[in-house]
Structures are given as structure tokens and as C-alpha cells.
Amino acid sequence: MAKKGSRILIGLVCDSCSSVNYVISKNKLTVTTPIKLKKYCKKCKKHQIHKETKKLD
């Protein structure tokens, strides 16, 4: 059975090349603002800003 709770899976997309590089979980009750993190992009081969995308299943 699947877990029940308030955590959802979201993807992080690179701001410059638009590739989905990371999948993280987010608590939708406590974190209401969109997530922006500076992470390493494999396609650009440098650290870029990654933004939250739609919910993944």
C-alpha cells in the first residue's frame, strides 16, 4: 500500500536548459512557496538555479 500523508514528489527543472535533473519530496502543508535551489546540472555542467515543477506520481 502507498503511504498516506502530506508529502508529494516534485521535479526540479534547470532554469537555463529546462531538463529535469532531480526528484524530491515536499511537505505541501508546511512549505507553501515554490522551491528554488542551486544544484548541479549534468547537461550544462555547472551549478544552476533549479525550480519546482508539477507534481510527479
C-alpha positions as CSV (number, residue, x, y, z in Angstrom):
1,M,0.0,0.0,0.0
2,A,1.1,3.5,-0.6
3,K,2.0,5.9,2.2
4,K,-0.7,8.4,3.2
5,G,0.4,11.8,4.2
6,S,1.0,15.4,3.1
7,R,4.3,14.8,1.3
8,I,4.3,14.9,-2.6
9,L,7.0,14.2,-5.2
10,I,8.1,17.2,-7.3
11,G,10.7,17.6,-10.0
12,L,13.4,20.2,-10.1
13,V,14.0,21.7,-13.6
14,C,17.1,23.6,-14.6
15,D,16.4,27.3,-15.3
16,S,18.6,27.5,-18.4
17,C,18.3,24.2,-20.2
18,S,14.8,23.0,-18.9
19,S,15.9,19.5,-18.2
20,V,14.5,17.6,-15.1
21,N,17.5,16.6,-13.1
22,Y,16.2,15.9,-9.6
23,V,13.1,14.5,-7.9
24,I,12.5,15.5,-4.3
25,S,9.6,15.2,-1.8
26,K,7.9,18.3,-0.4
27,N,5.5,18.7,2.5
28,K,2.7,20.6,0.9
29,L,1.2,21.7,4.3
30,T,4.3,23.4,5.7
31,V,6.1,24.6,2.5
32,T,3.7,26.8,0.5
33,T,6.2,28.7,-1.6
34,P,7.7,27.2,-4.8
35,I,11.2,25.7,-4.2
36,K,14.3,27.2,-5.8
37,L,17.6,25.6,-5.2
38,K,21.1,26.0,-6.7
39,K,22.0,22.5,-7.8
40,Y,24.4,20.9,-10.3
41,C,23.1,20.4,-13.9
42,K,24.6,17.5,-15.8
43,K,23.6,18.9,-19.1
44,C,25.0,22.4,-18.5
45,K,27.9,21.0,-16.5
46,K,27.8,23.8,-13.9
47,H,25.7,24.9,-10.9
48,Q,22.4,26.5,-12.0
49,I,19.1,27.5,-10.3
50,H,16.6,24.7,-10.3
51,K,12.9,25.4,-9.9
52,E,10.0,23.3,-8.8
53,T,7.7,21.7,-11.4
54,K,4.4,20.0,-11.3
55,K,3.6,17.1,-9.0
56,L,5.0,13.7,-10.1
57,D,3.3,10.4,-9.4
